Amino acid sequence: MIYEGHVFYGGRASFPAPHLFEIVIAETPEEALDQLKRSKEHSRLLFREDGFDPVSMVRRGRVYEPHGSQPTECHVQPVGEAELDEARRENSSVVRKMLFCYERYPLCSRVSSRQPFAAIGTASGYTMWRIVSNDRTYFERPCGVESQLFTIQRFEGTNVRGCRRRLGQGGGRSTPCCLSPKQPCHG
C-alpha cells in the first residue's frame, strides 16, 4: 500500500498504487551501475512512473529519496473495515502505521551533469536510462509545494557491462511506503 501526503498527520492511500522502481542517478553509466551494486534496500531513491511510451522508450515521473529513520511511525487515513474500526476505537480519524517514508529528490542540487544517467532496478536486473528533462511544476497548496517531473530515455550504450539487461520480474513493493513533500506545510 502506498500513502501520499503528510503521513505524520493524515496521509491518504493512493489508488491505484503507482508504479515504483528503485533508481540510482549518477554522472556516468559506470557510476550508476557501481552505486546500484553498493546500495542497500530502503536506502535507494525511488522512481514513481507517471507515464511510459514503449515505442520511444521514454518514461516520465518523479524521484523520491528516503526520509528520516526507516521505518517511521505515521498517521494515515484508514483503509478498509478493520482500520476504520481501529480508528473508531481510538476515537481518531487516522490510524498509526510503521512505513518507509520518502520525500521529493532535488536533482538540480545533487547532480552537476545536464543529462545524468539513471539505473533502474537492482544489481541482478536493471536497465540504464538517461535523464533528458527535469521540469518543475507548481501545485496549489499551502507553502507552494514544488515538484520535479523527470523525463528519462532508454540508454543503449555498449561500453557499460550488462547495461542491456532487463528489469527483473515483479517490480512492485511488498513493504508499505509513503511519498510526501520535502517539508510539511503548516497553515
N, C-alpha and C positions, 0 to 999 in steps of 0.2 A: 504494500500500500504506500502510495506517495502522498504526502501532505504538502501544501503550499501556504505561503503567507507567514504571518508572525506566529510561529508554532509555540512560542513561550507563553502566549495568551490567546489561543483560539485558532490555530491553523486549520485549514479545510482539506479534506481528501480530494484528490484530483481524479475525476472520471471523464473519459477513460484515462488510465495511467499513461503518462508519457513514455516514450522510448528513451532509456538511459543507457549510455555506454561509457566505460572507463576510457579516459583520454589523457595523453601527456602532450605537452606543447614545448617545442624547442626550436632553436635557430636552424638546425640541420636535421636531415633524416637520421643520421647516425646518432646524434644526441638524443633524439626522440626515442629511438629503439633502446639505447642504453638506459634512459630513465625508466622506460616501461619495464625492463628486466629488473631494475633495482627497487621499484616502488612496491609498497605493500597495500593490501586490500584496505579500503576505507580511508586511505591517505592520498589516493589519487583524485584528480579532477574528474568531474562527470560532464559528459556532453548530453544535453537534452535535445533530441532531434525534433524540430518543428516541421520539417519537410525534407523530402528526398526525391530527386529526379533520377531514375535509373538509367535513362538514356544518356544524359550528360555527366552522370556520376557526380552530382552536386548535392550536398547536404546543407541545410540551414538550421541553425539552432542557437542555444545558449550554453555557456560553460559555467560550472559551479565548482567551488573549492570547499574542502571540509571546514567546518566552523566549530571551534571550541573542542572540549573533550568529547570523545565518542564512546558509546552513545550518550545522549543528553536527555534528561527528563524534559518532556514538552507537554503542553496543554493543547489538545486538539478537539475539534468538534466531533461528537460521537457518530459512528457509522454502524448501523445495524441495531437490532433489538437489545443484544447483550450490553453494548456500550451505552445505549440510551438508558437502560435500567441502572447501570453503574453510575451514570451522571445524576439520575434522579435520587439514588440512594445517598449520594454525597451532596445533594441539593446544589448542583452546579450545572452549568451549560457546557462544560468541557470535561474530558477525561485525560488522565495522565498516562503517558507512554514513553518508553525509552526509544529514542530514534537517533539515527545517524543524520546529523544536520549539515547542510551545505549552504553557502552564500555565493552571490554572483562573483565571477572571476574577472578582475580588471586587466584584460590583456595588454592594453596600452602601457600600463605602468610596470609590467613584468617582462615583456619581450621587446627587444630593440629592433628586430628584423621587421621589415614592412610586410613580408609574406612568410611567416614562420610555418613550420611543419607540425603535423599532429599525427600521433599513432593512436588508433582506436582499437581497443580490445585488451588482450593480455599477452604476456610473452609467448604463450603457446599458440595463440591465434589472433592476429591483428591485421589491420590494413593501414597503409600510410596515406596521409592526406596533406594538402597544402591549404593554409588559410588564405583565401583570396580577397576577403572583405570582412570588415569589422564595423558594423553600423550601429550607431547609438539611437535608441528610441527614448521616448519620454511618456510615462504613464501618469495619468492624472490621479495622483494620490497625495496625501499629506507629505510634506517634505520633498516632493518632486523626485520620487524613486526612478532612477535611470537604469536602463538595461542595454546590454550589448548583444546584437544579433551577429553571429558568425556565419560566414558562407565558406564552406570547405569543398575542395575538389580533389578527387582521387589522384594520387601521385603515382605515376607508373615508372619511377626511376629504376634503373637496373643495377646501380652501384651500391645499393643497400641490401645486404644479405637477407633474404627472406621477405622483402617488402611486398611481394605479391601474394602472401598467404592470406587466406580468407579469415574473417572473424568467426570464431567458434560458434557452435550451435547454442541456442539458449539466450544469449544477450541480456536477459532480464535479471532482476534482483530478487532474491528471496528474503532479504532483510529489509525492514522498513526504513525509509529515509525521508527527509523533508528538504524542501527547497525554499529558502527565504531570502528577503532582501539583505544586503550587507549590514545596514544599520536599521534597527527597529525605529519606527517613527512614533513620536508621542505628540498627539494633538495635531 
